[in-house]
Amino acid sequence: MKLYLIRHGESVGNLEGKIQGSMDFPLSDLGKKQVDLISAYCKEIKLDYIYSSDLSRAHETAKKIGAATNLEVETWDKIREVYLGPLQGLTRDEIKEKYPITIKKSIITSGITGTESEKELTERCRVVLEQLKQAYSNESVALVSHGGFISILLMYIMAGDNWPSFHRPFVIGNTSVTLIEWPNGEEQPYLHYTNRTAHLDSLEAEQHAKKGIL
């Protein structure tokens, strides 16, 4: 199985600097441009199936990719963003002020009351991978999801249940693509690349030109 992990385009929440968690925010104007570019990029990838988080910023992204690749999009709540309870809708500075534990500890694994637990996240990752491997051993599948969940899923793939014990080093940019493969149904995966955003180069050049940099 080839597994493509694609983050949604920039959302209004991203633009406003808010920690979104499972709050629902639409794509920003820049996010819509990013989605057009990732959709064109995905035409060059041989995808067999597309699954999307049920949050609109991911689902809007997935629907555009589906239209470009002539594939139906299946909504899957198991790949939605981490639920962050009382932290949702706040900026990082506001969170650090209200919850000092987050100054030295990741928001996702802070253990703050009302947030999704490490155990719950581990179970979500386990279910997602087990179901995908059982159903699509020789196919290419795209999951259109979120930065937090994608980074945790990568950690789970590498470290299993012990993932919370390790530093999460992954940068997952808006509409970035990460590719993992289990060739011929093998148990051990291969990580081809993470956070690929070459499809955004033309957009970044356009933005710099507007600012007078080029």
N, C-alpha and C positions, 0 to 999 in steps of 0.2 A: 504493500500500500504506500502510495505517496500522499502525504498529508500537508496541505498548504494552509498555513495559519495567516489570516489576513485581518489586520486591524481596520476598524471603520475610519472614514474620513473625519477631519476635524469637526467637532460639534460646537454648538453655542456654549456648552459648558466648558469645553476646552478653551475656547476663546476668552471666556470670562475668568479663567483660572480656577475653576471650581473642581473639587473632588466629587465626581458624579456617582460612583458606585452604580447602583441599580436605578438611580433616578433617570428619567427619560428626557433627553434633550435632542432636538433635531440637528441636522447638519448645518454648519455655517456656510456662508457663501464660498469661502475658500475650500471647505470640506466637499462641497458639490463639485468644484473643479478637480480636486484630488480624485474623487470617485470616478469622474469621466476618464481620467488617465489610468487608474488601476483597472477599469473595465476594458479599456483598449489593450492594456498589457495582458490581461487574462485571456484575450482571444488567441494569444500565442501559446497558452498553456493548454494541454489536453486534460480538461477536467471532465469527470464523469458525474460528480454530485456536488451540490453546494448546500451547506447548512449555515444557518444564521442565528445569532442571538435574537431574542424577541424584542430587544430594545431598539427604538426607531433609528438611532444613529448607525447601528450595525445593519438593520434590516433594509434601510434605504440604500446602503452601500451594496449589500448582497443582491438586491433586486436589479440594480444597474449592471452588476457583473453577470447575473443570470440572463438579462436581456442581451448582453453582448455575446454570450456563449451559448445561447439557445437552451438554457437549462432551467428547470424549475428550482425554486428555493424552498427548502424545508426549514421551518422555524424550530429551534431547539433551545428550550430554556436552560438546559444544562450548561450551555456555553455563554450565558450572560455574564456581565461583569460581577465582581465580588460585591456582596452586600455589605455596606459600611455603616448602616444605621445612623447614629447621631453625627457622624462625620460628613455625611452626604450633603452637598450644597454649600459647604464651607471652603474657603481657600486654605492652602497649606499653612499660611501664617496664622490664620484663625484657629486651625486645628492644633498647632503647636502651642498656642497661648492657652487654649482650653484643656488640652491633653498633653502635658509636658513629656509623657512617656514616648510620644512620637518624635521627639527631637533626636533620640538615639535608636529608636526601634521603628521598623517599617509600619506604616499605617495598616497594611493588610494583615500583618501578624502581631499587631499590638495587643490583641486580646481584650480590647475595650468592650465593655458590656453593650450588647446590641449589635455587634458586628459579626459577620460570618466567621465561624471558628476554623482553625486549621484542620480539625477532624472533618468538618463538613466539606471544606474545599478538597481535601484528599479524596473523599468519597466521590465527589463530583468528577474529579480527574479520572479516578478508577473506572467509573461507569462509562465515561466518554470514550476512553481508550478501548475498553473491553468490547463495547458495542461496535465501534468502528472496525476493530480488527476482525471481529466475527463476521461482519457483513461485507467488508470491502478489502479482502486480503490482496487483491490484484488490481484494484482501481485507484484512481486519483480523486481525492476528496478535498474540498476547500471548506474550512470553517471560518466564517466571518464573525469576528468576536472583538475582544477588548484588550487593551494593553496589560491590565492586571492579570486577567485570567490566562491570557496567552503565556505570559512570563511564568506563571505558576504551573501551567500544564507542561511547559518545557522543563521546569525543575523536577516535576513529578516523573517525567519520562527518564530523566537522568538519575534521580536519587530515590525514586519510589516514595514510600511513606515518610522517609527521613528528610524530605525536601525542606521543611521549615528550619532545619538545623544549619542550612547553608545560606550564604549571601546570594541574593538574586541579581546576577550581573547583566541581565538582558535589557537592552534599550529597544522598545517596540514603538516605532513612530506611526503616525497616522497613515493608513493605507499601505503600511509596510508588509512585505511577504516573507514568511519563514517556511522553509521546506525541510521536512523530515521524511525519511523513507525506511520502510521495512521490506527489503527486497525479497521476493519469492516467499513471503510469509515468515521470514526469519524473526526470531524473538528480539534480537538486538537491533536498534535503529541506527541510522546514519543521518547526521545533521548536515545537510548540504550548505545551507546559509541561513542567516537570520537578518531581520530588519532591512531587507532589500527595498530600496526606494528609488532606484534609477529612473523609474517611470515618471518621477516628479521633477526631473532635472529641467525640463522645458518650463515648467511652472515657476520654479525657483529663479530661473534666469529672467523670466518675465517680471517677477516681483522685484528683483534687484534693479532691473532697468527702470521700473517706475520710480524707484527711490533715487535714481541718478547714480547708482553705483557702477553701472556699465555704460 
